[in-house]
Each structure stands twice: as structure tokens, then as C-alpha cells.
């Protein structure tokens, strides 16, 4: 698949969202006290589990960056 840009995508609707360029995140945080709750990107989850940040640490205990093959010259 060649590189596509949202402006050239026929699948994107008027709002610019489609399966190629959109990721839906859900916020999972609940404050159970009167104090302020710190909410960070760690509280965000997406429905597509194949999309993760570069430095994401899986719950299984390994880092995605260690699983990628990287060639250094």
C-alpha cells in the first residue's frame, strides 16, 4: 500500500475520519475522593489493539520497542 494522505482519501467522510486515519480513544479514570485526580495518556485506551505508542509497555511485561527489528549501520 502506498502512502495516502487524508485529503486524497476517498474513504474519509466530510469530517476527515475513516478507518485509515482515525483512532478512537476511550478515557478510563474515575476520581473516588475529593482530591484532584491526575489523568495522563496511560488512562487512554483505543479499540484497535494493534495501534500502540512507540514506547508502549505491554501488560505482558515487554516493551514494543524491543520487539521491533531495527537495523543499525
Long-range contacts (C-beta under 8 A, 24 or more apart in sequence): 23-48, 23-51, 24-48
